[in-house]
Amino acid sequence: MMKGRVKWFNREIGFGFIETDTHCHVLVHNNCPDTDCLIYDLKESDRVLLEVRNTFKGAEAVRVRRFAPEKHCYLPKL
């Protein structure tokens, strides 16, 4: 699975783009198979996990899942 960030998503049209951490732009749309999150709930800058499938139209996101990056807790030095 790859990590990425929602670049933009239009709820009315039902599609948008995700920028992967490798700086590739991937299409995401409301017919995306095997998604855990509702695609219509995606917002700009949401962090997501995804798989990329190549189609005749180009790269397409599948199995999109929203996730929160791990927060690191640093303890102060005593």
Secondary structure, DSSP 8 states (H G I E B T S, - for coil): -EEEEEEEEETTTTEEEEEETTS-EEEEETT-SS-SS-GGG--TT-EEEEEEEEETTEEEEEEEEE------------
